[in-house]
Structures are given as structure tokens and as C-alpha cells.
Amino acid sequence: MQADAYSGYNDLYLAGRSPRPARSALCWSHARRKFFELADIAGNVRKNKPAHDISRVALEAVKRFGAIFDIEREINGMDADTRLTLPQERSRPLVEELHTWLLEERAQMSKHNSVAKAIDYLMPPKGDRWDAFIAFLDDGRICLTNNAAERALRGTALGRKSWHFAGSGRGGERAAFMYTLIVNCKLNDIDPQARMADVLTRIPDITVSRLPELLPWNWKRPSMKPSRPRDSGPRRMLTFPFSLSRTKITSQAVCNQPSCA
């Protein structure tokens, strides 16, 4: 599971979780953001602070993060094996140098230092997050960031004030179900409304062995067929109890797309 270090996810990683614990892969964008804020010259100017009043350590950290992100941008779009090999060769040395350097700098700071707090997000004094941050080095399927998931949820975050309450627990479950259907279609670059209309039309007549054909990563848009003559019998009409007509659906990048980092 790739996410930020929100404590609400911690129970998913417990060893005793059934059927098994989730593996944590933490997001480097969230870690880098804290150093960005401390090295933001333009931001200081907007806040009427001296432009030179920035953290030397934070600025150096941003540069080191940047070198790692540059490699990630190069390998986006490549297969998992390639994404595993190149980070091992090029990213791992940079990551190990960053780790050593941050530990050295942290040892010279008080716990109230702003940069110390940014470092503690990566390596908290009590706990061990570093292994989760470097999970991408050992698994080519893992991206450096969870930006794709963040973008997928942006529409929900922007609209949540409009639908602040789901009405009931069942309403919340239905909403989560619909979000899952729509986002999985977007991740596979297919039109959610077209797929759901097709699946609901075909599923009553399809055999169990062919159900995998309807999964988002297997589904293919049906070819256009000649319309039936008017006298050929009743046509099947599909009516939805909800409307997606006002929802603008666009495909989103996933971890194998250039915009992931």
C-alpha cells in the first residue's frame, strides 16, 4: 500500500492482521514537501521574510531529492523489471548517501528545529519508516510517489463539501463502491460510463469462466453492430438509478506513466 505516513493506516501493517499485513510503501513527495517549504525563497518573500532566510540543510536536501526524482522520471513508462534494475544501479547509492547525510545533520539539531521535524518524518526517533520509504528499490512495481492516487482522489476532495454526508452507512458503502469502479476504469484508460453500461448489459448472459473479460484491465469496447430493424423485437434498455452525464472523466497517470513523479 503506497500512501503518506498517516497514522490511521498503521493497523493495516500489523503483523497479526488477517489475512495478512499490508506492505507499506511511503511517498517521497510527502517527505520532500516539508523540505521544499523550508527552502522556498519565493514563499519567504510573500511572507515578508528576507529571501536569504532559508535553511541551508533544507536547500541541500531538496537538491538531493531532486537527483532521485530525476531518475524516477527517466524510468516512468518502463516495465517492472527495468524499473527494478535501474534504481538498484543509480538510485540506491543516492538514497544511501541521503540517509547517511540526514542522520549526520539530525544529530546536530534540537528536536524543535523545523528541519529536524522534516527529517523525523522520514526517520522518526521512535519507529522505523525508512524501510517503507525505500521499498521502491526492491520492487519495480512501486513508484517513488503516490501522486497518481492523490490525483485520483482530487475530484472527491474538491466535491466533498457538496456531498458532505452519505446519508447512512450503506450510502457510504455505495459511494465507495462507485468510486472504486470509476477510478479503476480511469487507471486503465477506459471510459467508466461506457464500460459500466456494457458490463451491466452483458453480465446476465456471460458464463462464470468468462467474467474476467469484464475486469477493467481486460475489458474492450464492443465493436459497433448494425442497428436492429424496428420489427426485430424489443430492444434492451439500460436505466441507471444515478447519472454520470455531468462528470467529466479523463484518464489519469499511474506509476508507469511519465507524470507519475
N, C-alpha and C positions, 0 to 999 in steps of 0.2 A: 504494500500500500504506500503510494507516494503522496506525501502531504507536508504541511508545515509541522512545527513541534507543538501543536495544540494538545494540551494535557487530556482533553476529552477522548483522544484516540488511544490513550495508554492501555486501556483494558483489552484492546484488540491484539496487543503484543504480548500479553501474559502467557507464560509457558503452559499454564493449566487450562487455557481457553479451548473449548470444544467447537469443532472437531480438531482444530489445530490453531496455533497462534499465527497471526498475520506477520509478514516480514515488513519491517519499517524501512522506507527509503525516503530520507528527508530532502527537502527542496533547497537548492543552493540560492535561488533567487531571494527567498525569505532571509537567508543568512547574509547575503551580500547587501540587501537593502538597508540594514542597520548601519553598515559602514558607509554606504552612499550618503545617508542623511548627515553623518558626521564629517563628510568630506565635500559637502555641497556648497561650493563657493557662491553660486548664484542665490541659493537659499539664504545664506548669511546676509547677502546684500539686501534681499527682500525684507529680512527681519531687522534691518538697520544695524547689522553687526559688521565689523571690519571683514573685508573679503579674505584677508590673510589669516583670520581667526578660525582656522580649521585644524583638525588633528593630523599630525604627521603620520601617525600609525594608521589611522583610518584611510588616508590617501594612498599609502603604500599597500594596504590590504585591498583596496579597490583595484589597483593595478595588477596585483597577483590574481585576484578573482577574474579579472578581465582576460588574462592569458589562458585560464582554464576554460572560460566561456568561448573563447575564440576557437579552441579545438572542438568543442561541442558543436559549434555552428558548421564546422567543416564536415563532420561525420553525420549530421542530420540527413535523413533520407537513405542512409546505407542500411544494409541488413544487419541483424543482431550480431553475427559472428565478426563482421568488420567493426561494428561499434564496440565490441569487446576487445579486439586486438589493438586498435589504435590508442584508446585510453590507457591500456596497460603500458604501451611504449612511450606515450607522450604526456598523458595527463597525470599518471601516478607519480612521477618524480616531482612535478609541480605541486601536487596535493601534499606530498610528504614534506616538501620544503615549507609550504604554507603552514602545515600543522606544527612543525618544529619552531618556526618563527613566531607564530601566535602564542605558543606556550612560553617562549622566552620573554615576549613583550608583556604577557599577562602577569608573569611573576614579579614585574616591576611596578604594578599598578595596585591601587586600593580597590576594594570591591565597589566603591561608589563612583569610580571613574566611568564615564559614558562608554569609552572604548572597551573597558573591561566587561561591561554588560553585553556589548555586542559579541565579544569573544566567548562569553559564558553561554550565549545562545548556541554556539557550535559545540562548546565543551564545558557544560555546567560543572561546577565543583562537586555537586552531588548528583551522580548519574553519568551515563555514558551514551552520548548521541553520535559520537564521531563515526562509529561503525555504520550507523544508518546513513550518515552523510556520504560515505564513500562506497555505498552499495553499488553505485553505477559502475565502479571499476571492475566488479566481478560478475556483472550480468548485463549483456548488451541490450537487453530489452528495457532497461531502466534509463530514463532520461535524466539529465542533470537537474531539471526543474519539473515542477508540476504546473507549469504555465498553461498547458492545454486544458487541464481540469479547471483551473481558475477562470479561463475564458469561457468554458462551457457553462459555468455557474453564474457568469456575469448577468445574463438575462434574468435569472431568478433573483439575484441580489438587487438588481435595479427595479424589479417589479414587485418585490415582496411587500412594499407598503400598500400596494393596490390590493393584494390578497393576503393581508396580514394574518387572517385566521382561516384555517382549512374547514372550519365548521364542526369537525369531530375527528376522533382518532381514525376512523375509516376514511374520512375525507383526506386526511394527511397521507394515509397509505396509498390512496388512489393517485394523489398528486405525485408522490414519489415514484409510483409505477409509471405514470405518464412521462415524467422527466427522464426516467431510465430508458424508455422506449425511444424518445425523441433524441436524446444525446447519443445513444448507441448508433442511431441512424446517421447523425451528423459526423460521428467519428469515422464512419465507413463511407463518407461522401455520397450518401444517397438521400433522396427526398423523403422525409419522415411521413408526410401525408400520403404520398404515392405508395410507399411500402405498406403502411398500415391498411390502406384501402385494399391493396392486393392480397395481403395476408388474411384479412378477415373474410375476403371473398373465397379464397382457396382452401382455408383450413378445414371447413366441414367435410370436404371430399378427399383430402390428402391422407395417405397412409402414414402410420406412425414412423415407418422406416424412412420416409421422405421429409419428415418435419425439419431436419437440419437444413434443408434447402431454403427454409423461410427465415433462418437466422440472419441478422444484419450483414455479417461478413460473407454469407453465401448467396444472399438474395439478389436476383437480377430482375430488372424491369421487364415485365412481359411484353412481347412484341405486339404491335398493333394488329388487330384482326379486323377483317371486314365486318361492318355492322350487320346485324341480323335484319332480314326482311320483316316488315311490320307484322306479317301474318305467320311468323315462325314460332309464335308462342310468347308467353310473358317473359319480360326481362327481369333480371335480378337487380334490385335497387338496394344500395347500402346506405343506411342512415346512421349518422353519428350523433350521440347524445351530447356532443361537445363540438366546438368549432376551432379549427386551426387556421381559418381563412385569413385572419389578421396577423398571424405570426409569421414574420419574415424569417425563413430558415436559410442559413448559409453554412457551408461546410467549415469545420474548424480543424486546425492543425493538431496532430497528435505527435508523439515523441519521435516519429520517423519523418517529420516534415521540417523544412528549414526554419519555420517561425517558432519552433518549439522553445528555443533558448532565448 
